[in-house]
Amino acid sequence: MGASTTSRLNLAWLASNELGLLIVTAGFAGLFLALTPGFGSPFNLYALTRVLAIDAMIGLAMMVVLVTGGLNLAVGAIGVAAVMVGGWGMQVAGLPILVAVALTLAFGAGLGAVNGLATVWLRVHSFVVTLATMSVFFGAMIVLTEAEAFNRLPAGFVALGKLRVFGSVSAMIFLTLAVGVLLMWLFRHSLFGRQVLAAGANPLAAGLSGVPVARMIIISHALSGALAALAGLMLAARNGAALPSMAGQLGMDWLLPAFLAPVLGGTLLTGGMVSVTGTLLGATLVTVLSNGLLQLRVGEFWVQAFLGLILLIAVGLDRLRASYLERRR
């Protein structure tokens, strides 16, 4: 029986989405190493891991809402609004770095909770709610800050964004991995993780079983807001300033990495299934592709078009996975 179970586990791993992503990423990395010598340089590895750390965190911020069957289109707006609060705390109010970071995370969680509460109370899909709050949060931030950057942040905070490990690896990647490990434990071993997965898979059945579905939705959105704020802090540390434009107009620049990483990683858009490892690997694939294509001097617009095509393919595969799981149920 033990050997049979081990054999089935090995077969499941060989057929897993994670292994496929690992193989594809390794293949593209090998191709880029062969085609351009700059891809494997210490400077490029540092730049790549620094971008990967932030994009993966953005993907995790979207993932924790996707698992409920919802969306958070305001992930970029929350991230930039929260980090502008943190920038004000550090530069204007003179708060210690740790206090300002805690304030930023709490503010991001609060904005995320607003999305969750509005979704539950209005009984509409979070797509509609977060589409509206994306404009509200971003617009309010622009009005309150008068679109001025906070570019005199403490040297200790900025140094964190430039810290290197092993000479060519951004220290921020280890922060993202630590958050990934915590989320993995949360979804696999905690009561919250089991309840949120149940709520995402079948809200009606979960409610009848005693799962507080509304509470799970609100907490998931609050967690998404906190992770978006953390991604904003990492981006501010990298840039050396808190900029109103660092997530693009209305935070739109974050939407593509936010969707690509979890959807490529196997998180279902319909909810009920999540893969933290897959999200991290999906973000790695996207970062390697973007970096490698830019190293080959492919135009940035072509890179964006290629990534959009990958997202369409990933959504198609997501629908096939959802149909397969529905048949199995």
Residue pairs with C-beta under 8 A, 6 or more apart in sequence:
13 19
17 265
17 266
17 275
17 278
18 265
18 266
18 275
18 277
18 278
18 281
21 264
21 265
21 278
21 281
21 282
21 284
21 285
22 281
24 285
25 281
25 284
25 285
25 288
28 285
28 288
28 289
28 292
29 39
29 288
29 292
31 292
32 39
32 288
32 291
32 292
32 295
32 296
33 39
33 40
35 292
35 296
36 292
36 295
36 296
38 44
38 295
39 291
39 292
39 295
42 167
42 168
43 168
44 291
44 295
45 168
45 169
46 164
46 168
46 169
46 170
47 291
48 287
48 288
48 291
49 168
49 169
49 170
49 172
49 173
50 161
50 170
50 172
50 173
50 238
51 287
51 290
51 291
52 173
52 176
52 283
52 284
52 287
53 170
53 172
53 173
53 175
53 176
53 234
54 172
54 176
54 231
54 234
54 235
54 238
55 257
55 261
55 283
55 286
55 287
56 176
56 180
56 261
56 279
56 280
56 283
56 284
57 175
57 176
57 179
57 227
57 230
57 231
57 234
58 75
58 76
58 79
58 228
58 231
58 254
58 257
58 258
58 261
59 257
59 258
59 260
59 261
59 262
59 265
59 279
59 280
59 282
59 283
60 176
60 179
60 180
60 183
60 227
60 261
60 262
60 276
60 279
60 280
61 72
61 75
61 79
61 224
61 225
61 227
61 228
61 231
61 258
62 71
62 72
62 75
62 224
62 258
62 259
62 261
62 262
63 183
63 261
63 262
63 265
63 267
63 274
63 276
63 279
64 183
64 220
64 223
64 224
64 227
65 71
65 72
65 126
65 220
65 221
65 224
66 262
66 263
66 267
66 268
66 269
66 271
66 274
67 187
67 196
67 197
67 200
67 220
67 267
67 271
67 272
67 273
67 274
68 196
68 199
68 200
68 216
68 217
68 220
68 271
69 200
69 203
69 269
69 270
69 271
69 272
70 119
70 125
70 126
70 127
70 217
70 220
70 221
70 271
71 125
71 126
71 127
71 130
72 78
72 112
72 115
72 126
72 130
72 221
72 224
72 228
72 258
73 127
73 130
73 131
73 134
73 255
74 111
74 115
74 130
74 131
74 133
74 134
74 137
74 251
75 224
75 228
75 251
75 254
75 255
75 258
76 134
76 228
76 247
76 248
76 250
76 251
76 252
76 253
76 254
76 255
76 258
77 133
77 134
77 135
77 137
77 138
77 141
77 247
77 250
77 251
78 108
78 111
78 112
78 137
78 224
78 225
78 228
78 229
78 251
79 108
79 228
79 229
79 231
79 232
79 235
79 247
79 251
79 254
80 138
80 141
80 232
80 243
80 244
80 246
80 247
80 251
81 107
81 108
81 111
81 137
81 138
81 140
81 141
82 104
82 105
82 107
82 108
82 111
82 225
82 228
82 229
82 232
83 104
83 229
83 232
83 233
83 235
83 236
83 242
83 246
84 141
84 145
84 150
84 242
84 244
85 103
85 104
85 107
86 100
86 101
86 103
86 104
86 107
86 229
86 232
86 233
86 236
86 242
87 149
87 150
87 153
87 236
87 241
87 242
88 145
88 150
88 242
89 95
89 99
89 100
89 103
89 104
90 97
90 100
90 150
90 153
90 154
90 157
91 150
91 152
91 153
91 242
92 150
93 100
95 103
97 154
97 156
97 157
100 157
101 233
104 229
104 232
104 233
105 226
105 229
105 230
105 233
106 226
107 229
108 225
108 226
108 227
108 228
108 229
108 230
108 232
109 222
109 223
109 225
109 226
109 229
110 222
110 225
111 133
111 137
111 225
112 221
112 222
112 223
112 224
112 225
112 226
112 228
113 218
113 221
113 222
113 225
114 133
115 126
115 129
115 130
115 133
115 221
115 224
115 225
116 126
116 217
116 218
116 219
116 220
116 221
116 222
117 218
118 129
118 133
119 125
119 126
119 129
119 217
119 221
120 214
120 217
120 218
122 129
126 217
126 221
134 250
134 251
135 250
138 249
138 250
138 251
141 244
142 244
145 244
147 244
148 244
149 241
149 242
149 243
149 244
150 241
150 242
151 240
151 241
151 242
151 243
153 236
153 240
153 241
153 242
157 236
157 237
158 237
158 240
160 171
160 172
160 237
161 172
161 234
161 236
161 237
161 238
161 239
161 240
162 237
162 238
163 170
163 171
163 172
164 170
164 171
165 171
165 174
172 234
172 237
172 238
175 234
176 280
177 280
179 227
179 230
180 276
180 277
180 279
180 280
183 276
184 276
184 277
186 192
186 193
187 193
187 196
187 197
187 274
187 276
192 216
192 219
195 206
195 211
195 212
195 216
196 216
196 219
196 220
197 272
197 273
197 274
198 205
198 206
198 209
198 211
198 272
199 206
199 207
199 211
199 213
199 216
199 217
199 271
200 268
200 270
200 271
200 272
200 273
201 271
201 272
201 273
202 272
203 213
206 213
207 213
228 254
231 254
232 242
232 246
232 247
235 246
235 247
236 242
236 243
236 246
239 246
247 253
247 254
248 254
256 304
256 307
256 308
256 311
257 283
257 286
259 311
260 282
260 283
260 286
260 307
260 310
260 311
260 314
261 279
261 280
261 282
261 283
261 286
262 274
262 275
262 278
262 279
262 282
263 269
263 282
263 311
263 314
263 315
263 318
264 278
264 281
264 282
264 285
264 286
264 310
264 314
265 275
265 276
265 277
265 278
265 279
265 280
265 281
265 282
265 283
266 273
266 275
266 278
266 321
267 273
267 274
267 275
267 278
267 279
268 318
268 321
268 322
268 325
269 315
269 318
269 322
270 322
273 321
273 325
286 307
286 310
289 303
289 306
289 307
289 310
290 303
290 307
293 302
293 303
293 306
294 300
294 303
